[in-house]
Amino acid sequence: MQLPVMPPLKPMLAKPVPKLPSGDMSYEPKWDGFRCIVFRDSDEIVLGSRNEKPLNRYFPELIDPMRESLPERCVVDGEIIVSINGRLEFDALGQRIHPAESRVQMLSEETPADFVVFDVLALDDESFIDRPFSDRRAALEGIADGFHAPIHLAPATADESVAMHWFNTTEGAGLDGLIIKPLAEPYVSNKRTQFKLKHVRSADCVVAGYRVHKSGDGVGSLILGLYTPEGQLRHVGVAASFTAKKRVELTGEMEPLVLDEMSDHPWGKWMDAEANADGSMPGAPNRWSGANGRDHSWVPVRPERVVEVQYNWSTAGRFRGTTKMLRWRPDRDPESCSTDQLADPDPITDDSPIRRIVG
């Protein structure tokens, strides 16, 4: 492979903003998938990931469509997504990172991926890295006539009202906000020179336990639960990223609630190895983190305290990523903290270009 921009290359990133920036900007949907820079030189294709490791073996169904849709020599930036019943499903996408080739092949047929292209970094022998985004977008639109599903051109607009319409109506399709790109900026690898406006919401959760900080000094994370309609306390995620002072303060809050007997906890049976087999419970190993040597043990507490947390997105009844603690809620009974707080938003109903990609 001989291209003007060669792998590995870390993608350009975006920093969060509290409101939509104005000015000479391009606004795009924020896709909930795996970031991927595609390097193509004739029949040779490399799917570069955010951590610079190739994704080819995990998405074999995209290779031939890329050969059919992309120019023979190019480098393009985009997002690998999986859509099921008109909604992006990150969990289904994550299942692809599996060591068994047979399972990857099965999933590629059952839940095939799409690739949404939103930037071009090179064409033929010419690098576009130093060009402003306005030039790169024009070049991208110039090659997009050759795109065929599952390869798509990302919708973009310079109209703030259109952008906010997307922001307000596409959450139900699994998109989590907007990416805002200054038209005059070059492509800067691994730098947050673009912006992102994400949906932000809060939920009142039961504190069911905690993990000690890796330094051994104070609470590192609070383990959160919500009650199902059947009255079961379900593990939904964690709150973390506390200051050193807050970690010590939380230790004082938690110590009077610590249970000596795990059997007295609603999740007592989770300590059983067989119950932990699917990796969905606190302290359980999983394929993402089970082999990295981290200590996943946790301290159970009486589920009597309620905390309000801020989160960006939930999927399958659990928070995506770490939540941020906002405040204690002494006015809330733990039993009133239910999973219906994580209800899915309404699906897309208009015939937008986003719906045509997601299905």
N, C-alpha and C positions, 0 to 999 in steps of 0.2 A: 504494500500500500504506500503510495506516494501522493500526498495531498498538501496543499499550502497550510492547512491546519491539521495537526496530527494528534491521535490519541496517545496518552490519556489527557483529558481536559476537564477541569471542574467547571460546572455551569455558573453563569451569572445568577445572582441571588437578589432578593427583595427584602426590604425592611418594613415592619408594620407601621401604619399611620392610623390616627384616630378618625380621620375624615378624608373625603376624596380630594386629592390635590388638583388644583387647576393649572392652566397654562398650556404649553405645547406638549401635550401628552397623547399617548395611545392607550386606550382602556381595553382590557381583555378579561374574559372569564378566568378564574383561578381553578384549574383542573385538579381533582383529587386523585393523583396517581403517582407513578414513578417517573421522575425526571430522567430524560434520556437524550444524549447527544449522539446522533447517527453519523458515522463516517462511512461513506461509500466510495470505493474506487473500482469501477466496473462490477464484477461479480462479488468482490470482497466487501463485506459489510461488518462493521463493529458497532454494537449497541453499547455506548459508554454510559455508565451510571454516575450518580452523584458522588459515590465513593471511588470512582474511576475503575471499578471492576466491570468487565463485560457482562451484559445481560442476555447475550445470544441464546444460551442454552435454556433460559427460562421462558422465552417467547419465540419459539421456532415458527409459529404461524405468521409472524410479521415479516420474515426475511424475504420471501418471494414477492409479497405485495410491495415491499420497499423497492425491490429491483424493478418492478413494473411501473411504479409511480414516481420515484425520485430520479433526478438527473444522474447520468452515469458516474460523474465525479462531483461530489458535493459533501458538505458538512451542514447538517441542520439540527436545530435544538427543538425539543418538544416534550410531550408527556405521554407515557404509556398508561392507558386507562382500561378498565373492564366495566362494562355496563350490563346490568341485568334488569329487565323490565323497566327500562327508562330511567335508571338511576345508577350512578357510579358506585361501585362496591369495592372499597379499598381492601376489605377482608379477603374477598375473592382474589384480588390482585396479589395480596401477601402470601396466599397459599402456593403461589408459583415458586417461591424461593424454597425449593425442596430438593434434597439430594438425589431422589429417585427419578431417573429419566422417564420411566414408564408413567409415573404420576404426573409429571410436567406435561407429557404428551397427551394424557387423558384430559387434563384440565384445559389444555390449549384447544381441544375439540369441544368440550362442554361449555366453557366460558372464554371464548376467544377474545383477545385484546385488540384494541384500536390504538392508533398513534396520531396524536394531534400536534401538528407542526406550527410553531409560533416564531421561529427565527431562522435565519440562514447565516452561516459563518464562513462558507466558502463555496465557490462555484468554479468548476474546472481548475485552472491554475491560479485563481485570484482569491485572496483572502479578503473577507468582509469585516474582520474583527475590529479594525480601526474606523470603520465607517459609522455614521450616525444611524440610529435605529430607523429613521425615516427612509434611508436608502436601503437598509436591509429588508424592511417590510415591503418596499416596492419590488425588490428582487425576489422575495418570497412569493408575492402575488403573481409575479411573472412566470414562476414555475408551477404554480398551483393548479393550472389547467390540466396538468398531467396526473393529479392526485385522484385516486379511486379508493373507496372504502376497502379496507379499514384504515387508510391513510387520509387525513383530513387537514384542511387549512383552519387554523384557529380564527374564530371571528374576532374582529377588532373594530373599534370606533373612536373617533375624536370627539364625539358628542357626549357631554356629561350626562344628559338626561337619558340617553340610551344606555349608558354604562350603569346608571343607578337602577334603571328598569331591570337590567340583567341581575344586578346585585339583589334586588328585592324579589325576583320571581324564579331564580334558578336554584335556590337552596334545596328545594324538594328533589332536584335531580342529582344531588350529591356534590354540587359545586360549593366551594366554601369562601366565595368572595370575588375580588377583582385583583388583577395585576395592572399596575400603572407604570408605563414606560416613557421616560422623557425622550422625545423625538430626536434630540440633538446628541444623545449620549452614544459612545461606542460600546462594544461588547467587552465587559471587564470580568474576566474569569474569577470566580470565588469571592466577588465583592458585592455587597448589598447596595447597589446604586440604583435599583428600581424600587418600587413601592408595592405594598399589598394592603388591601382593605378587606378584613375578614369579619365574618359574622361572629359576634361575641354575645354570650348569654350566661346566665347563672343558674345554679340549682342548690337547694338545701339538702345536705347529705348527712348521714349518720357516720360518726367516726367509730369504726369497728376495731381499729388497731393502729400500730405505727411501726416504722422501721427506724432503727438507730442510724444516725448519720455516719457516713463512711469514716469520719475522723474519730468516731466514738464519743463525740461531744454533742449530746442532745438529740432531739427528734429530727430525723432526716426527711421523713415523709409520713403523712397521715393516710391510712387506708380507709377508703370510703365505701359506703353501702347505701342502697336504696331498697325499700320494701316493694315486693311484687304484689299484685292484687290478691294473691293467695296467702300473703303474710310472710313470705320468705325474704330474708335479708340477702340481697344479691350484691356481690362485689362489683363495683362499677369503675374503679380507678383509684388514683392517688392525688394528693395535693403535696407539693414540694417547693423547692427553691426558696427556703427560708434563710434569713440572715442568722449569723451566729447568736445574736441576742435573742431572736425569736425561737431558735432551736432549744435554748435553755428554758425559755418561758414555757414552751409547749411541754417540755419534760415535767415541769411542775403541774401543768394542767392534766397530764395523762397519768402520772404516778398513782393518784388515789383510785383510779379506775382499772388498774392492771389486774387481770385474773390470774390466780395461781394455778387453777385447774382449767385446761383447755376444753374439757368436756362441758364446762358451764357456758361456753361461747356458742352462738348460733352456728359458727363455722367449725365447731369442734371436730367433726368427721373429716374435714378437709386435710387434717394432718395425716390421714391414711394415704399411703402411697398410691393405692389403686384409685382413690377418689381424685387424686391429683394428676391422673394420667393425661388429661387433655390440656394441662398447663394453664387453666383459666382461673386458678385460685391463688390467693396470696402465698408467696413462698414456693409456688410450684415452678419447676423448670419448664422452659419452652425452647423451641428451635432458634429463637432470636437471641436469647440471653443465657440459656442453660449451660453453655460451654465457655462462657467468658470469665468464669472464676469469681463472679460477684456473689456476695452473701445475700440471699433472698429471704432469710428468716425474718419473722415479724413477731411483735408483742401484742397479744390479744387484750382488748379492754372491754369493759361493760359498755354496750352500745347505748349510752345515755346522753351523749353530747351531739349537738347538731351544728354543722358549720356550713356557711354559704360559700360556694366556690364559683369562680369564673372559668368558663371553658369555651373552646371554639367550635367543637364538633363532637357528636356522639355517633356511634354506629353499633348495631346489634346490642343496644341497651347498655353500652359502656362508653366512657369518655375516650376520645382519641387523644393520646398524649397526656401530659401532666397538667393538672388544673392549678389555678392560683387561689389560695385562701383569701377571702374577702373579710369575713367577720364571723364571730360566734353568733348563734341564734338561740339564746336561752328561752325565747318565747315559743319555740317550736318543739312539739313532742316528736321523738324519733319515729314513732309509728306513722306519723303524718307525712314522712318524707318518702314519697312513692316514685316508682319508675315512670309514671305518666308525665313527669317533668321533662323527660327526654323524648317526648313524642316527635315523630317525624314531621317536617314541614310539608306543605302541600306540593304535589308534583307540578311540573310545567304544563300549562294548558294551551299556550299560544304556539304558533308555528314558527318559532325562532330558529336561527341557525344553530343554536346550542342544542335545542331539542332534536334537530335533524342528526346531530352527531351522537347524542346520548341514546336516541331511540325513543 
